[in-house]
């Protein structure tokens, strides 16, 4: 037991050193950008600021992963890459977010959960939510009300038992989107089970 505690302390200290080093790089980048700006080196100032922004976004994504659920019983989780940064969702513009995949043991069922912000895809989801007729016109699509973090949220539900696939799309606030996609699933209930496990309060705190 003492050995395990010792290992845990070492891991925590190592993570703290990594965060501290990253913070130092960010502040240095901002200082270099300020110096370059004052010297009239605007291109260098922009480059340094972009570097600092990318580092801050990386830290934000690392925090955002904590809002994603652990695998449900009988499921396993695909480990995340540590270098996930800002990216464009489905080629629809730059965005900041993270994705995690889950696989059901002894089955072909998979679940993929994406949390994102600053994406044009968010605009598409909002357009559907503001115009229910658009969602109703889509096959196997309907709008469902779900209580999330103390308030009623409209969820775009897409499910086809024939294609054994489904998706939930929602915007818990005006700048954040959540998408849960399932492949080879025979019951849409699993999508809602994973939805219930997302820490929306933590997500809102990170992306405020």
KOLDO-165776 format. One line per field, with one value per residue (C-alpha): x, y, z; residue number from 1; residue in one letter. Coordinates in nm, 2 decimals. Layout:
N
X	[X, ...]
Y	[Y, ...]
Z	[Z, ...]
nr	[NUM, ...]
rest	[A, ...]
***
This chain:
208
X	[0.00, 0.28, 0.45, 0.13, 0.09, 0.45, 0.39, 0.08, 0.27, 0.54, 0.28, 0.11, 0.44, 0.54, 0.21, 0.25, 0.60, 0.45, 0.18, 0.43, 0.66, 0.38, 0.27, 0.62, 0.63, 0.30, 0.41, 0.74, 0.56, 0.34, 0.64, 0.83, 0.52, 0.50, 0.87, 0.84, 0.53, 0.71, 1.00, 0.77, 0.82, 0.45, 0.49, 0.70, 0.45, 0.17, 0.36, 0.44, 0.08, -0.05, 0.19, 0.07, -0.29, -0.23, -0.07, -0.36, -0.60, -0.41, -0.45, -0.82, -0.87, -0.68, -0.93, -1.23, -1.15, -1.23, -1.60, -1.62, -1.76, -1.57, -1.68, -2.00, -1.99, -1.90, -1.74, -1.38, -1.24, -0.99, -0.71, -0.68, -0.38, -0.21, -0.14, -0.50, -0.53, -0.78, -0.91, -1.18, -1.49, -1.56, -1.39, -1.65, -1.41, -1.18, -1.30, -1.18, -1.28, -1.21, -1.34, -1.35, -1.44, -1.59, -1.61, -1.85, -1.66, -1.73, -1.94, -1.91, -2.09, -1.91, -1.99, -1.81, -1.86, -1.74, -1.75, -1.67, -1.69, -1.61, -1.73, -1.95, -2.12, -2.26, -2.44, -2.60, -2.73, -2.87, -3.04, -3.22, -3.32, -3.46, -3.66, -3.82, -3.97, -3.62, -3.56, -3.91, -3.83, -3.53, -3.59, -3.55, -3.50, -3.69, -3.65, -3.65, -3.64, -3.39, -3.31, -2.94, -2.75, -3.08, -3.24, -3.44, -3.23, -3.36, -3.18, -3.17, -3.22, -3.13, -3.18, -3.23, -3.28, -3.24, -2.89, -2.82, -2.68, -2.78, -2.67, -2.77, -2.68, -2.73, -2.61, -2.61, -2.54, -2.50, -2.13, -2.09, -2.20, -2.22, -2.25, -2.29, -2.27, -2.33, -2.25, -2.39, -2.62, -2.96, -3.11, -3.08, -3.10, -2.72, -2.68, -2.88, -2.70, -2.37, -2.53, -2.63, -2.27, -2.12, -2.02, -2.20, -2.13, -1.76, -1.78, -1.96, -1.69, -1.41, -1.56, -1.71]
Y	[0.00, 0.24, 0.17, 0.25, 0.58, 0.66, 0.60, 0.82, 1.10, 1.08, 1.09, 1.39, 1.57, 1.49, 1.62, 1.94, 1.99, 1.95, 2.20, 2.44, 2.41, 2.47, 2.78, 2.91, 2.86, 3.05, 3.35, 3.36, 3.36, 3.65, 3.84, 3.77, 3.89, 4.21, 4.28, 4.20, 4.43, 4.72, 4.67, 4.68, 4.31, 4.25, 3.91, 3.77, 3.91, 3.74, 3.41, 3.42, 3.50, 3.22, 2.98, 3.10, 3.06, 2.70, 2.61, 2.76, 2.57, 2.25, 2.30, 2.37, 2.05, 1.85, 1.99, 1.93, 1.56, 1.53, 1.60, 1.29, 0.98, 0.67, 0.36, 0.19, -0.16, -0.40, -0.13, -0.02, 0.32, 0.43, 0.62, 0.99, 1.13, 1.38, 1.63, 1.69, 2.06, 2.29, 2.14, 2.18, 1.95, 1.76, 2.03, 2.29, 2.54, 2.57, 2.46, 2.35, 2.02, 1.66, 1.31, 0.98, 0.64, 0.35, -0.02, -0.28, -0.60, -0.90, -0.68, -0.45, -0.17, 0.16, 0.50, 0.82, 1.13, 1.48, 1.80, 2.11, 2.48, 2.75, 2.53, 2.60, 2.26, 2.43, 2.67, 2.38, 2.22, 2.55, 2.60, 2.26, 2.35, 2.68, 2.53, 2.20, 2.16, 2.10, 1.82, 1.67, 1.66, 1.44, 1.06, 0.88, 1.22, 1.39, 1.64, 1.52, 1.72, 1.62, 1.78, 1.85, 2.04, 2.16, 2.29, 2.15, 2.10, 2.00, 1.70, 1.61, 1.24, 1.04, 0.66, 0.38, 0.03, -0.09, 0.07, 0.00, 0.35, 0.66, 1.01, 1.26, 1.63, 1.91, 2.25, 2.28, 2.66, 2.90, 2.82, 2.45, 2.14, 1.77, 1.49, 1.12, 0.88, 0.50, 0.24, -0.12, -0.04, -0.21, 0.02, 0.40, 0.38, 0.34, 0.68, 0.84, 0.63, 0.79, 1.13, 1.10, 1.03, 1.35, 1.61, 1.92, 2.13, 2.08, 2.14, 2.47, 2.58, 2.50, 2.67, 2.97]
Z	[0.00, 0.09, -0.24, -0.43, -0.24, -0.32, -0.69, -0.68, -0.52, -0.79, -1.07, -0.92, -0.88, -1.24, -1.37, -1.17, -1.32, -1.67, -1.61, -1.46, -1.75, -2.00, -1.80, -1.82, -2.20, -2.23, -2.02, -2.21, -2.54, -2.43, -2.31, -2.64, -2.83, -2.63, -2.69, -3.06, -3.09, -2.91, -3.16, -3.45, -3.54, -3.59, -3.77, -3.49, -3.23, -3.41, -3.42, -3.05, -2.96, -3.18, -3.00, -2.66, -2.77, -2.89, -2.56, -2.36, -2.58, -2.52, -2.14, -2.19, -2.39, -2.12, -1.86, -2.10, -2.12, -1.75, -1.83, -2.06, -1.89, -1.79, -1.98, -1.86, -1.73, -2.00, -2.21, -2.27, -2.35, -2.61, -2.45, -2.55, -2.72, -2.50, -2.78, -2.88, -2.97, -3.14, -3.46, -3.72, -3.68, -4.01, -4.21, -4.11, -3.95, -3.66, -3.32, -2.99, -2.85, -2.76, -2.86, -2.68, -2.81, -2.63, -2.74, -2.59, -2.50, -2.72, -2.96, -3.25, -3.07, -3.05, -2.90, -2.98, -2.77, -2.89, -2.68, -2.88, -2.90, -3.16, -3.44, -3.74, -3.67, -3.36, -3.59, -3.78, -3.46, -3.34, -3.67, -3.63, -3.27, -3.37, -3.65, -3.54, -3.89, -4.03, -3.79, -3.85, -4.22, -4.17, -4.17, -3.83, -3.66, -3.38, -3.10, -2.73, -2.41, -2.15, -1.81, -1.80, -1.53, -1.38, -1.71, -2.00, -2.31, -2.65, -2.80, -3.17, -3.18, -3.48, -3.47, -3.73, -3.60, -3.96, -3.99, -3.62, -3.57, -3.39, -3.28, -3.02, -3.08, -2.83, -2.73, -2.35, -2.39, -2.68, -2.74, -2.67, -2.85, -2.75, -3.00, -2.91, -3.20, -3.19, -3.44, -3.45, -3.17, -3.15, -2.88, -2.86, -2.48, -2.47, -2.62, -2.33, -2.07, -2.19, -2.21, -1.84, -1.75, -1.90, -1.64, -1.78, -1.47, -1.51, -1.89, -1.84, -1.58, -1.82, -2.12, -1.95]
nr	[1, 2, 3, 4, 5, 6, 7, 8, 9, 10, 11, 12, 13, 14, 15, 16, 17, 18, 19, 20, 21, 22, 23, 24, 25, 26, 27, 28, 29, 30, 31, 32, 33, 34, 35, 36, 37, 38, 39, 40, 41, 42, 43, 44, 45, 46, 47, 48, 49, 50, 51, 52, 53, 54, 55, 56, 57, 58, 59, 60, 61, 62, 63, 64, 65, 66, 67, 68, 69, 70, 71, 72, 73, 74, 75, 76, 77, 78, 79, 80, 81, 82, 83, 84, 85, 86, 87, 88, 89, 90, 91, 92, 93, 94, 95, 96, 97, 98, 99, 100, 101, 102, 103, 104, 105, 106, 107, 108, 109, 110, 111, 112, 113, 114, 115, 116, 117, 118, 119, 120, 121, 122, 123, 124, 125, 126, 127, 128, 129, 130, 131, 132, 133, 134, 135, 136, 137, 138, 139, 140, 141, 142, 143, 144, 145, 146, 147, 148, 149, 150, 151, 152, 153, 154, 155, 156, 157, 158, 159, 160, 161, 162, 163, 164, 165, 166, 167, 168, 169, 170, 171, 172, 173, 174, 175, 176, 177, 178, 179, 180, 181, 182, 183, 184, 185, 186, 187, 188, 189, 190, 191, 192, 193, 194, 195, 196, 197, 198, 199, 200, 201, 202, 203, 204, 205, 206, 207, 208]
rest	[X, X, X, X, X, X, X, X, X, X, X, X, X, X, X, X, X, X, X, X, X, X, X, X, X, X, X, X, X, X, X, X, X, X, X, X, X, X, X, X, X, X, X, X, X, X, X, X, X, X, X, X, X, X, X, X, X, X, X, X, X, X, X, X, X, X, X, X, X, X, X, X, X, X, X, X, X, X, X, X, X, X, X, X, X, X, X, X, X, X, X, X, X, X, X, X, X, X, X, X, X, X, X, X, X, X, X, X, X, X, X, X, X, X, X, X, X, X, X, X, X, X, X, X, X, X, X, X, X, X, X, X, X, X, X, X, X, X, X, X, X, X, X, X, X, X, X, X, X, X, X, X, X, X, X, X, X, X, X, X, X, X, X, X, X, X, X, X, X, X, X, X, X, X, X, X, X, X, X, X, X, X, X, X, X, X, X, X, X, X, X, X, X, X, X, X, X, X, X, X, X, X, X, X, X, X, X, X]
***
